[in-house]
Amino acid sequence: MSPAMDRVSVNGAELEVAVEGSGETIVFIHGGGMADSFLPVALDPVVRGHYRTVRYRRRGYGASSPVQGPVAVAEHASDCRALLGELGVQRAHVVGQSYGGAVALQLAVDAPEVVTTLALFEPALLAVPSGPIFFEQVAPVFQMYERGDRVGAVDAFMTAVSDSSWRRNVERTVPGGVEQAEKDAATLFESDLASLGTWELTAEQTATVRQPVLYVIGSRSLPVIREGRDLLRSWLFRMEDVVLDGATHFLQMEQPSAAAAALADFLKRHPTRA
């Protein structure tokens, strides 16, 4: 069962937060559309039994403060930094998926002193050759949303980045996750995807990221993701990757045990105290 969520005030907003366990702190930053996507990894015994886990819902998701229009990636990174401060956490292992991976990277650039390690689950890095192609492919999904078909647009987008079995995989590991994604559709389409299109990350910025980095990717993920991984590998000082065979963009919900094992192995080799 998911731990109960508290509310913490940061940067003029209130965020829903669940803190569980003891030990070195891991903060999970979810991607667009699926606020509880890291729940099965955070609750896996190899993670929960050895670490203090912090899961929170970004602005616009669940009962966290609503948003009006795009919220910049840098603002979300500032929220995460402030949240850790409110929880008394000086340094943390930072884990992010998709849009949350972009936030994790921005946090490492803006506040490296609070980041012990980075674990990136297919971060949304669209400044690659396949980036414009991806936006062309999902353009009809935006049109569907603009016509008022919120549920249909969510289904079409999730199918595009994963596959047609995404609902089954989410409900199997994140009960209520599909319904929550449909409720939070406005944040996905009007805030996250809009701000992601204007987010920039450069080789010069990432040159300051000296922490160990884990990149977790699914073998069935989109070309834009594979190109993003290769770009980050050329930029980052210390990056290793793990491929989850048969997984798509929703790898942490499709293969939570394998994802948790990869994360736990990485963190064990790079403890905060070192």
C-alpha positions, 0 to 999 in steps of 0.5 A, spaced: 500 500 500 502 507 498 504 511 504 500 516 506 501 523 503 503 529 507 503 537 504 509 541 504 509 548 502 515 550 498 516 556 493 509 559 494 506 552 492 503 546 496 506 539 494 503 532 496 509 528 499 510 521 501 516 519 506 518 512 508 523 508 511 530 510 513 537 511 511 540 515 505 535 519 502 532 518 495 528 523 492 523 521 486 521 526 480 515 523 476 514 524 469 509 527 465 502 524 466 503 519 471 504 522 478 505 516 482 509 512 477 515 511 481 511 508 487 512 500 485 520 502 485 520 506 491 516 500 495 520 495 492 524 491 498 531 492 495 529 500 495 524 501 501 528 496 506 535 500 505 533 507 504 529 513 506 524 515 500 521 521 498 516 521 493 512 527 491 507 530 486 509 536 482 505 542 481 499 541 477 498 533 479 494 530 484 492 535 490 498 539 489 497 546 487 494 547 481 498 550 475 496 555 470 500 554 463 507 552 463 511 551 469 519 551 467 523 545 468 528 550 472 522 552 477 520 544 478 528 543 480 527 549 484 521 546 488 525 539 489 531 543 492 526 547 496 522 541 498 529 537 500 530 543 505 524 543 508 525 535 509 532 537 512 535 533 507 542 536 505 544 531 500 540 526 496 540 521 490 536 524 485 531 519 481 527 522 475 523 519 469 521 522 462 520 530 464 522 528 471 529 526 468 529 533 465 528 536 472 533 532 475 538 534 470 536 541 471 537 540 479 544 537 478 546 543 474 543 548 479 544 545 485 550 540 485 551 541 492 544 537 494 545 531 489 549 525 491 548 521 484 543 522 478 539 516 476 535 518 469 530 513 467 529 515 460 529 523 461 526 527 456 531 530 452 528 533 445 534 537 442 536 531 438 535 529 430 528 525 432 526 531 437 522 535 431 519 528 428 516 526 435 513 532 436 510 531 429 508 525 431 504 527 437 501 533 433 494 530 432 494 528 440 494 535 441 489 537 437 485 531 440 486 534 447 484 541 444 477 539 441 476 537 448 477 529 448 481 529 454 481 521 455 482 520 448 488 524 448 491 521 454 490 514 451 493 516 445 499 520 448 501 514 452 500 509 447 505 513 443 510 513 448 509 506 450 504 501 447 497 499 447 498 495 453 500 501 457 493 501 461 494 494 463 501 495 466 500 502 469 494 499 473 498 493 475 503 496 479 500 503 480 492 502 482 488 508 480 494 511 476 490 511 469 484 515 472 489 520 475 493 521 469 486 523 466 484 528 471 491 531 470 491 531 463 491 539 463 498 539 466 501 534 461 498 538 455 498 545 457 504 545 462 509 539 462 509 538 454 509 546 453 515 547 457 519 541 455 519 544 448 523 551 451 527 547 455 535 547 453 541 543 456 548 544 453 554 541 454 557 546 457 552 546 463 552 538 464 560 539 464 559 541 471 555 535 473 561 531 476 556 526 480 555 518 478 550 518 473 545 512 471 541 511 465 536 506 465 533 505 458 528 500 455 530 496 449 523 498 446 524 505 447 523 511 441 529 513 437 528 520 440 530 517 447 536 513 444 539 519 441 538 523 448 542 517 451 547 517 446 548 525 447 548 525 454 553 519 454 558 524 450 557 530 455 557 527 462 563 525 466 561 519 469 555 515 466 553 508 466 547 505 463 542 499 464 537 496 458 531 493 461 529 488 455 522 488 452 521 495 456 518 501 453 518 508 456 514 506 462 519 501 464 519 503 472 512 501 471 512 495 466 519 492 470 519 495 477 523 489 480 528 490 475 528 497 475 529 497 483 534 492 482 538 496 477 537 502 482 539 499 488 546 496 485 548 503 483 546 506 489 550 501 493 556 503 489 555 510 490 553 512 497 552 519 500 558 518 505 563 517 500 
